[in-house]
């Protein structure tokens, strides 16, 4: 996996939202990849937790499902 790659994050999120057993996501690891994936998670009703994505953009109201 390529670290912090937005296009890779979008490919991964599309696979995760297909699985009804997935209730939430831990990751993505970087502040560049996370915003690329968050809108898709939000539309699917999934929360994302990331301990290493530190961009202030991620704490804005448009990403209320990110912790």
Secondary structure, 3 states (H helix, E strand, C coil): CCCCCHHHHHHHHHHHCCCCCCCEEECCCCHHHHHHHHHHHHHHCCEEECCCCCCHHHHCHHHCCEC
